[in-house]
């Protein structure tokens, strides 16, 4: 992911939103603070972060480097999720699939906050899986809270983690721990929501999403061409067969499916009342797609491995052909007077002393 991100990073030009990032981040901190009272409060933490980055060396490449590093981190976190929820081989496949996704590569080279939000959301999901097993939720709450301050729509990740808990059939103790963490995240985000709501005129250009919008997002997550899309869709469907696992244990499909579906669906539904949906706002949902595809590929590979192993071990008698021959057991040689009897083993002869016979010489 890092190699793909830095390839062609200097495009000799910024698009509109990148130019805004560059101009705002080069202002002083008091100037940025005053600006956020009127516009772009939702990107305030990102602008302050980029202010520190551009202080080192202002330029187009440096502007995009944090996004490149965040995308590389996200690919590693996707791999870690796959390794924890399935096995290391599936994690490797999931991380590589994320790295070669055109959608991930596009936002890895953009000087905006979306790649960083994806990294934070994927990291929070990994901490979510760990917290279900350990009962410690503070790291999850901290990471998700910071991610929501990078972009407030990351809070929709809570709506994805709730059905993941339901599919894992966890107990009341886990629900209480998660509920406290979710409440803390929402409480921390309230000031951001109040300020950004007053600035909603900035997104007045958005339109209501349609079924074509949803299909386009699914296409972006699963494959750029018809062949790749079809294969990934089939493998993802196979991966869904393990959506419900043992009680109290989250499964790969049980975590990845809500992550892929719930945040975009929730934002699209809300946008039927007040248009807010843009695919980059829910870029972090992309992490669910390679996990599902890798889980399906792992199931297929495991089934093929078992089939081949059975084919090598078990002789099969076909109709019209004799059954495979079975070698007879070799009888033990008869004892002779004056010498010990012996038992023949494969490659060895073990002397056995019988009553009335002398022991063999050393």
HELIX and SHEET records of a PDB file:
HELIX    1   1 UNK A    2  UNK A    6  1                                   5    
HELIX    2   2 UNK A   16  UNK A   25  1                                  10    
HELIX    3   3 UNK A   29  UNK A   36  1                                   8    
HELIX    4   4 UNK A   41  UNK A   43  5                                   3    
HELIX    5   5 UNK A   44  UNK A   56  1                                  13    
HELIX    6   6 UNK A   60  UNK A   85  1                                  26    
HELIX    7   7 UNK A   88  UNK A   99  1                                  12    
HELIX    8   8 UNK A  102  UNK A  108  1                                   7    
HELIX    9   9 UNK A  114  UNK A  134  1                                  21    
HELIX   10  10 UNK A  138  UNK A  150  1                                  13    
HELIX   11  11 UNK A  152  UNK A  156  5                                   5    
HELIX   12  12 UNK A  157  UNK A  168  1                                  12    
HELIX   13  13 UNK A  172  UNK A  198  1                                  27    
HELIX   14  14 UNK A  200  UNK A  203  5                                   4    
HELIX   15  15 UNK A  211  UNK A  222  1                                  12    
HELIX   16  16 UNK A  226  UNK A  239  1                                  14    
HELIX   17  17 UNK A  240  UNK A  242  5                                   3    
HELIX   18  18 UNK A  252  UNK A  270  1                                  19    
HELIX   19  19 UNK A  279  UNK A  286  5                                   8    
HELIX   20  20 UNK A  287  UNK A  313  1                                  27    
SHEET    1   A 2 UNK A 341  UNK A 345  0                                        
SHEET    2   A 2 UNK A 348  UNK A 352 -1                                        
END                                                                             
